[in-house]
Amino acid sequence: MNRNYAPAPVAGAQQQATAPRAHRARGASHRYWGFVAPALVAYGAFVLWPIVQTVRYSFTNWDGVTRATWAGTSNYRTVFTNGQLLGVIGHSFQLIAYFSVIPIVLGLAVATVMRRVVSSRMSSVARVVLFLPQVVPLVAAGIAWNWMLSTTGAVDQILQKVGLGSLAHSWLGDFSTALPAVGVIGAWVLLGLCIVLLLAGMTKIDVSLYEAAQLDGAGPVREFWSVTLPGIRQELGVCVTVTVIAALSAFDIVYISTQGGPGTSTMVPGLEIYQLAFYNRQMGLASALAVVLMLLVLVCILPIQWYVRRGSDR
């Protein structure tokens, strides 16, 4: 009895079948890299290469014109032993309390209130008004606040109108109030961003979680700690990251409002790097301070990112 058997597939035929797929995959990979390559080139040329050059200059004595000479780690020793430079770094950490803590705490309070009236038309208007400082250029914000905090500015005039004229003085010209005044400007700028981010996080929380908490007898405070805060963990991490970086790398607000004065009471690393490099012609020391500032930013930000990601993986 004759039986017809289908021929078994040959290994060569299988290879011929898979070859076009592999060729298409390689072609797609090349196309992807073709799209990414311009961005990588730009990033390498304008971000990575300047960082490498900054690190290289930090080990030299260079005035920006003549030939650089090797200085070893002397610039870094100066950064960590010079009292003025250490004070400048300390000012950045003081600004974190104003740039980060105040906007986030106030942002949580305002966003919690706005969440309850999120469907109201006034809520949309309030969000636009509160976000406006983030849209205003920092140079313009610094100039406006410089006028308001002067001896004839709006702040002192309001104090005199309400009978507190004894408190009126030059807020940005006093050694004891200059840095807090700069911090208030930064808090005003960043408050709107924190409110919008936190409110966006709150609106995505499932309403049933709040209903379940209310059925269990939770009040507004317990509701906030048990439902709201865990639900906005990602947004809170973004707010902390953005505001801490803004505090450590502050430059334009300080430059416009006080230029580091009076004395060095508001001098911050960004402004000190600028003056060392372009006024004192100490490119090596300025580069070393810039590298230290970059490392401080990483030391402050990486644990925050790790904590946020760890919480989101649970």
C-alpha positions as CSV (number, residue, x, y, z in Angstrom):
1,M,0.0,0.0,0.0
2,N,1.5,3.3,-1.1
3,R,1.5,6.0,1.5
4,N,2.3,9.7,0.8
5,Y,4.5,11.3,3.4
6,A,5.0,15.1,3.6
7,P,8.7,15.8,3.3
8,A,10.3,16.9,6.6
9,P,11.4,20.5,6.8
10,V,15.1,20.9,6.0
11,A,17.4,22.8,8.4
12,G,18.5,24.9,5.4
13,A,14.9,25.9,4.7
14,Q,14.4,27.0,8.3
15,Q,17.5,29.2,8.1
16,Q,16.3,30.7,4.9
17,A,12.9,31.5,6.5
18,T,14.5,33.1,9.6
19,A,17.1,35.0,7.6
20,P,14.6,37.7,6.3
21,R,13.3,38.2,9.8
22,A,16.8,38.7,11.2
23,H,17.6,41.1,8.3
24,R,14.5,43.1,9.0
25,A,15.3,43.3,12.7
26,R,18.8,44.5,12.0
27,G,17.4,47.1,9.5
28,A,14.9,48.3,12.1
29,S,17.6,48.5,14.7
30,H,19.7,50.6,12.3
31,R,16.7,52.9,11.7
32,Y,16.1,53.4,15.4
33,W,19.8,54.3,16.0
34,G,19.5,56.7,13.0
35,F,16.7,58.5,14.8
36,V,18.5,58.6,18.2
37,A,22.0,59.5,16.8
38,P,21.4,63.3,16.4
39,A,20.2,63.6,19.9
40,L,23.1,61.5,21.2
41,V,25.6,63.6,19.3
42,A,24.1,66.8,20.6
43,Y,24.0,65.5,24.2
44,G,27.6,64.4,24.0
45,A,28.8,67.6,22.5
46,F,26.9,70.0,24.7
47,V,26.6,68.1,28.0
48,L,29.0,65.2,28.3
49,W,32.0,66.9,26.7
50,P,31.7,70.1,28.8
51,I,31.5,67.9,32.0
52,V,34.7,66.1,31.0
53,Q,36.5,69.4,30.2
54,T,35.3,70.8,33.6
55,V,36.7,67.8,35.4
56,R,40.0,68.2,33.5
57,Y,40.3,71.9,34.2
58,S,39.6,71.3,37.9
59,F,43.0,69.7,38.2
60,T,44.8,72.7,36.7
61,N,45.7,76.3,37.3
62,W,44.3,78.3,34.4
63,D,43.3,81.9,33.8
64,G,41.3,81.1,30.7
65,V,43.9,82.6,28.3
66,T,47.4,81.3,28.9
67,R,48.5,77.6,29.0
68,A,47.0,75.6,31.8
69,T,49.4,74.1,34.4
70,W,48.9,70.9,36.4
71,A,47.8,71.6,39.9
72,G,46.7,68.1,41.1
73,T,44.1,68.2,43.9
74,S,45.0,71.6,45.2
75,N,41.8,73.2,43.9
76,Y,39.7,70.6,45.7
77,R,41.7,71.1,48.9
78,T,40.9,74.8,48.6
79,V,37.2,74.2,48.2
80,F,37.0,72.0,51.3
81,T,39.3,74.1,53.5
82,N,38.4,77.7,52.5
83,G,35.9,79.1,55.0
84,Q,34.3,81.4,52.4
85,L,33.7,78.6,49.9
86,L,32.3,76.3,52.6
87,G,30.0,79.1,53.6
88,V,28.8,79.5,50.0
89,I,28.0,75.8,49.9
90,G,26.2,76.1,53.2
91,H,24.0,78.9,51.8
92,S,22.7,76.5,49.2
93,F,21.6,74.0,51.9
94,Q,19.9,76.8,53.7
95,L,18.0,77.7,50.5
96,I,16.6,74.1,50.4
97,A,14.4,75.0,53.4
98,Y,12.9,77.9,51.3
99,F,13.0,76.5,47.8
100,S,11.9,73.0,48.7
101,V,10.3,72.6,52.1
102,I,8.0,75.7,52.0
103,P,6.6,75.2,48.4
104,I,6.0,71.5,49.1
105,V,4.3,72.0,52.4
106,L,2.2,74.8,51.2
107,G,1.6,73.0,47.9
108,L,0.2,70.0,49.8
109,A,-2.1,72.2,51.8
110,V,-3.4,74.1,48.8
111,A,-3.7,71.1,46.5
112,T,-5.7,69.2,49.2
113,V,-8.2,72.1,49.4
114,M,-8.4,72.4,45.7
115,R,-9.0,68.7,45.2
116,R,-12.3,69.0,47.0
117,V,-13.4,71.7,44.6
118,V,-11.7,70.3,41.5
119,S,-14.9,70.5,39.4
120,S,-15.4,74.1,40.2
121,R,-14.6,76.8,37.7
122,M,-12.7,78.7,40.4
123,S,-10.4,75.7,40.7
124,S,-9.2,76.1,37.1
125,V,-8.7,79.9,37.6
126,A,-6.8,79.3,40.8
127,R,-4.5,76.8,39.1
128,V,-3.7,79.3,36.3
129,V,-3.0,82.1,38.8
130,L,-0.8,80.0,41.1
131,F,1.2,78.6,38.1
132,L,1.9,82.1,36.7
133,P,5.2,82.6,38.7
134,Q,6.6,79.5,37.0
135,V,6.0,81.1,33.6
136,V,7.5,84.5,34.5
137,P,11.2,84.7,33.6
138,L,13.3,84.5,36.7
139,V,15.1,87.7,35.8
140,A,11.8,89.5,35.7
141,A,10.8,87.9,39.0
142,G,14.0,89.0,40.6
143,I,13.6,92.6,39.4
144,A,10.0,92.8,40.6
145,W,10.8,91.4,44.0
146,N,13.8,93.7,44.3
147,W,11.4,96.6,43.9
148,M,8.9,95.2,46.4
149,L,11.5,94.4,49.1
150,S,13.2,97.8,48.9
151,T,12.8,100.4,51.6
152,T,10.1,102.2,49.5
153,G,8.6,98.9,48.1
154,A,5.2,97.4,48.5
155,V,6.2,95.2,51.5
156,D,7.4,98.1,53.7
157,Q,4.4,100.2,52.6
158,I,2.0,97.5,53.7
159,L,3.8,97.1,57.0
160,Q,3.5,100.8,57.6
161,K,-0.2,100.8,56.7
162,V,-1.0,98.1,59.2
163,G,0.9,99.7,62.0
164,L,4.1,97.6,61.8
165,G,6.3,100.3,60.4
166,S,9.1,99.4,62.9
167,L,9.6,96.2,61.0
168,A,10.1,98.0,57.7
169,H,13.7,98.0,56.3
170,S,15.7,97.0,53.3
171,W,15.1,93.2,53.3
172,L,17.7,92.4,50.6
173,G,20.2,94.8,52.0
174,D,20.3,93.5,55.6
175,F,22.8,90.8,56.5
176,S,20.3,88.9,58.6
177,T,17.3,89.0,56.2
178,A,18.9,89.0,52.7
179,L,19.2,85.2,52.4
180,P,15.7,84.5,53.7
181,A,14.3,87.2,51.4
182,V,16.0,85.4,48.4
183,G,14.5,82.2,49.7
184,V,11.0,83.7,49.7
185,I,11.4,84.7,46.1
186,G,12.4,81.1,45.2
187,A,9.5,79.7,47.2
188,W,7.1,82.0,45.4
189,V,8.5,80.9,42.0
190,L,8.3,77.2,42.8
191,L,5.0,77.1,44.7
192,G,2.8,77.0,41.6
193,L,4.7,74.1,40.0
194,C,4.4,72.1,43.2
195,I,0.7,72.8,43.5
196,V,0.0,71.7,39.9
197,L,2.1,68.5,40.2
198,L,0.6,67.5,43.5
199,L,-3.0,68.3,42.4
200,A,-2.5,66.2,39.3
201,G,-1.4,63.3,41.5
202,M,-4.3,63.7,43.8
203,T,-6.9,63.7,41.0
204,K,-5.7,60.4,39.8
205,I,-6.3,58.7,43.1
206,D,-9.3,56.4,43.0
207,V,-12.3,58.0,44.8
208,S,-13.3,54.6,46.2
209,L,-10.2,54.7,48.4
210,Y,-11.4,57.9,50.1
211,E,-14.9,56.4,50.5
212,A,-13.5,53.3,52.1
213,A,-11.4,55.4,54.5
214,Q,-14.5,57.4,55.4
215,L,-16.5,54.2,56.0
216,D,-13.7,53.1,58.4
217,G,-14.2,56.3,60.3
218,A,-11.1,58.1,59.1
219,G,-11.1,61.9,59.4
220,P,-9.5,64.4,57.0
221,V,-6.1,64.1,58.7
222,R,-6.1,60.3,58.7
223,E,-7.4,60.4,55.1
224,F,-4.5,62.6,54.1
225,W,-1.8,60.4,55.7
226,S,-3.3,57.0,54.7
227,V,-4.6,57.7,51.2
228,T,-3.4,61.0,49.7
229,L,0.3,60.8,50.6
230,P,0.9,57.2,49.4
231,G,-1.1,58.0,46.2
232,I,1.1,61.0,45.3
233,R,4.5,59.4,46.0
234,Q,5.8,59.8,42.5
235,E,4.6,63.5,42.2
236,L,6.1,64.3,45.6
237,G,9.4,62.8,44.5
238,V,9.4,65.0,41.4
239,C,8.7,68.1,43.4
240,V,11.5,67.3,45.9
241,T,13.9,66.6,43.0
242,V,13.1,69.8,41.1
243,T,13.1,72.1,44.1
244,V,16.3,70.7,45.6
245,I,18.1,71.1,42.3
246,A,16.8,74.6,42.0
247,A,18.1,75.4,45.5
248,L,21.6,74.0,45.0
249,S,22.0,75.5,41.5
250,A,20.4,78.9,42.2
251,F,22.0,81.7,40.2
252,D,19.7,84.1,38.3
253,I,17.5,85.1,41.2
254,V,20.5,85.8,43.4
255,Y,22.4,87.6,40.7
256,I,19.5,89.9,39.9
257,S,18.3,90.6,43.4
258,T,21.5,90.8,45.5
259,Q,24.5,89.8,43.4
260,G,25.7,87.8,46.4
261,G,25.5,90.7,48.9
262,P,25.5,92.3,51.2
263,G,29.0,91.1,51.7
264,T,28.8,87.4,50.9
265,S,25.6,86.7,52.9
266,T,23.7,85.5,49.8
267,M,26.6,84.1,47.8
268,V,25.7,80.7,46.4
269,P,27.9,78.2,44.4
270,G,26.5,79.1,41.0
271,L,27.3,82.8,41.5
272,E,30.7,82.0,43.1
273,I,31.7,79.9,40.1
274,Y,30.7,82.7,37.8
275,Q,32.8,85.3,39.7
276,L,35.8,83.0,40.1
277,A,35.8,82.1,36.4
278,F,35.1,85.5,34.8
279,Y,36.1,88.1,37.3
280,N,39.0,86.4,39.2
281,R,40.2,84.4,36.2
282,Q,40.6,81.2,38.4
283,M,39.2,78.7,36.0
284,G,40.7,75.7,37.8
285,L,39.2,76.6,41.2
286,A,35.8,77.5,39.5
287,S,35.8,74.1,37.8
288,A,36.6,72.3,41.0
289,L,33.7,74.1,42.8
290,A,31.5,73.2,39.8
291,V,32.4,69.5,40.1
292,V,31.8,69.6,43.9
293,L,28.4,71.2,43.2
294,M,27.5,68.5,40.7
295,L,28.4,65.8,43.1
296,L,26.4,67.4,45.9
297,V,23.3,67.5,43.6
298,L,23.8,63.8,42.8
299,V,24.3,62.9,46.5
300,C,21.0,64.7,47.4
301,I,18.9,63.5,44.4
302,L,19.9,59.9,44.0
303,P,18.6,58.8,47.4
304,I,15.3,60.6,46.7
305,Q,14.9,58.8,43.4
306,W,15.9,55.4,45.0
307,Y,13.3,55.9,47.7
308,V,10.5,56.9,45.3
309,R,11.2,53.9,43.0
310,R,11.4,51.5,45.9
311,G,8.0,52.7,47.1
312,S,6.5,52.4,43.6
313,D,7.7,48.8,43.3
314,R,5.9,47.7,46.4
